[in-house]
């Protein structure tokens, strides 16, 4: 599991079919928020991601680069982003490697095996994780104020 003070593992994931985003391209340039969420088009996930959308000016002011990550296919992440009008990419961890590396891959939830546990990580420009939260209960939303405070304090 990735904890505060750990170097953030980099990865390359699809934001839509044929379009890859490499986290390493943003280390050193941006403060980063990674939001792992269980499944597209589900209730709490939609509330969470739309809360980020609805407070987007706050994240822009903090010079944050936000990425949502789920085990949904890149076809689903593209459609979900469009349907909700999200101003940030949703990445497909369809093979579940990144969720496993970050320690958020659920053995089983909702009767499904291998989905990402709701979690949030803030990474400073130096590539170090400055905030790490993993939900004990998938019905919980992240603490948005804590994420913003971590961004503000991040190098």
C-alpha positions as CSV (number, residue, x, y, z in Angstrom):
1,X,0.0,0.0,0.0
2,X,1.2,3.5,-0.8
3,X,1.5,5.8,2.2
4,X,2.2,9.5,2.8
5,X,6.0,10.1,2.2
6,X,6.3,7.3,-0.4
7,X,7.4,8.1,-3.9
8,X,4.3,7.8,-6.2
9,X,4.5,4.9,-8.6
10,X,4.2,6.1,-12.2
11,X,2.0,4.4,-14.7
12,X,0.5,4.8,-18.2
13,X,-3.2,4.2,-18.6
14,X,-5.8,4.9,-21.3
15,X,-8.2,7.8,-20.9
16,X,-10.1,6.5,-23.9
17,X,-9.4,3.9,-26.6
18,X,-6.0,4.7,-28.1
19,X,-5.2,7.7,-25.9
20,X,-2.7,7.1,-23.2
21,X,-1.7,9.3,-20.2
22,X,1.7,8.8,-18.6
23,X,1.8,10.0,-15.0
24,X,5.6,10.5,-15.3
25,X,4.9,13.3,-17.7
26,X,3.2,15.3,-14.9
27,X,5.7,14.6,-12.0
28,X,7.8,17.7,-11.6
29,X,5.3,19.9,-13.4
30,X,2.0,19.5,-11.6
31,X,0.5,18.7,-8.2
32,X,-1.6,15.6,-8.8
33,X,-4.8,14.1,-7.4
34,X,-5.5,10.5,-8.1
35,X,-9.1,9.5,-7.3
36,X,-9.6,5.7,-7.5
37,X,-13.3,4.9,-7.7
38,X,-15.1,1.5,-7.9
39,X,-17.3,1.7,-10.9
40,X,-18.5,4.2,-13.5
41,X,-22.2,5.3,-13.4
42,X,-22.6,4.2,-9.8
43,X,-24.2,6.4,-7.2
44,X,-21.4,7.5,-4.9
45,X,-18.8,7.5,-7.7
46,X,-21.0,9.9,-9.6
47,X,-21.5,12.1,-6.6
48,X,-17.8,12.2,-5.9
49,X,-16.6,13.0,-9.4
50,X,-19.3,15.5,-9.9
51,X,-18.3,17.2,-6.7
52,X,-14.9,17.7,-8.1
53,X,-16.4,18.9,-11.4
54,X,-18.6,21.4,-9.5
55,X,-15.7,22.8,-7.5
56,X,-13.3,22.7,-10.4
57,X,-12.2,26.3,-10.1
58,X,-10.8,25.4,-6.6
59,X,-8.6,22.7,-8.2
60,X,-7.5,25.0,-11.0
61,X,-6.5,27.7,-8.5
62,X,-4.4,25.1,-6.6
63,X,-2.7,24.1,-9.9
64,X,-3.9,20.5,-9.5
65,X,-4.0,17.9,-12.2
66,X,-6.8,15.5,-11.3
67,X,-7.2,11.9,-12.6
68,X,-10.0,9.5,-11.8
69,X,-9.1,5.8,-12.1
70,X,-11.3,2.7,-12.2
71,X,-11.1,-0.8,-13.6
72,X,-13.7,0.1,-16.2
73,X,-12.7,-0.3,-19.8
74,X,-11.5,2.8,-21.7
75,X,-14.7,2.8,-23.7
76,X,-16.7,3.2,-20.4
77,X,-14.4,5.8,-18.9
78,X,-14.7,7.9,-22.1
79,X,-18.5,7.6,-22.1
80,X,-18.8,8.3,-18.4
81,X,-16.6,11.4,-18.6
82,X,-18.7,12.8,-21.5
83,X,-22.0,11.9,-19.8
84,X,-21.1,13.8,-16.6
85,X,-19.2,16.7,-18.3
86,X,-16.0,16.1,-16.2
87,X,-13.2,18.5,-16.9
88,X,-10.5,15.9,-16.0
89,X,-9.5,12.6,-17.5
90,X,-10.9,9.3,-16.3
91,X,-8.3,6.5,-16.7
92,X,-8.9,2.8,-17.3
93,X,-7.0,0.4,-15.1
94,X,-8.7,-2.5,-16.8
95,X,-5.8,-4.9,-16.1
96,X,-5.9,-3.8,-12.4
97,X,-2.1,-3.3,-12.2
98,X,-2.2,0.3,-10.9
99,X,-4.9,-0.4,-8.4
100,X,-2.9,-3.3,-7.1
101,X,0.3,-1.3,-7.0
102,X,-1.4,1.5,-5.0
103,X,-2.9,-1.1,-2.6
104,X,-6.5,-0.3,-3.4
105,X,-7.6,-3.4,-5.3
106,X,-10.6,-5.0,-3.5
107,X,-10.7,-8.7,-3.3
108,X,-14.5,-8.5,-3.5
109,X,-17.1,-5.8,-3.3
110,X,-20.7,-5.7,-4.5
111,X,-20.3,-9.4,-5.4
112,X,-17.6,-8.5,-7.9
113,X,-13.9,-9.4,-7.7
114,X,-11.1,-7.0,-8.4
115,X,-12.5,-3.4,-8.4
116,X,-10.7,-0.4,-7.0
117,X,-11.5,0.7,-3.5
118,X,-12.5,4.4,-3.3
119,X,-9.3,6.3,-2.4
120,X,-7.5,9.6,-2.9
121,X,-3.8,10.3,-3.2
122,X,-2.2,13.8,-3.6
123,X,1.2,13.9,-5.1
124,X,3.6,16.9,-4.9
125,X,5.6,18.1,-7.8
126,X,8.5,16.3,-6.3
127,X,6.7,12.9,-6.9
128,X,6.1,12.2,-3.2
129,X,2.7,11.3,-1.9
130,X,1.6,14.0,0.6
131,X,-1.9,12.6,1.2
132,X,-3.3,9.1,1.1
133,X,-6.8,8.1,2.0
134,X,-8.5,4.7,1.4
135,X,-12.1,4.3,2.3
136,X,-13.0,1.7,4.9
137,X,-16.6,1.8,3.5
138,X,-17.2,2.2,-0.2
139,X,-20.2,4.5,0.6
140,X,-17.9,7.2,2.0
141,X,-16.8,10.1,-0.1
142,X,-13.3,11.5,0.3
143,X,-12.7,14.6,2.5
144,X,-12.5,17.2,-0.2
145,X,-11.2,19.9,2.2
146,X,-8.3,17.6,3.2
147,X,-7.4,17.0,-0.4
148,X,-7.4,20.8,-1.1
149,X,-5.3,21.4,2.1
150,X,-2.8,18.7,1.0
151,X,-2.6,20.4,-2.5
152,X,-2.0,23.8,-0.9
153,X,0.8,22.3,1.3
154,X,2.3,20.2,-1.4
155,X,5.7,21.2,-2.8
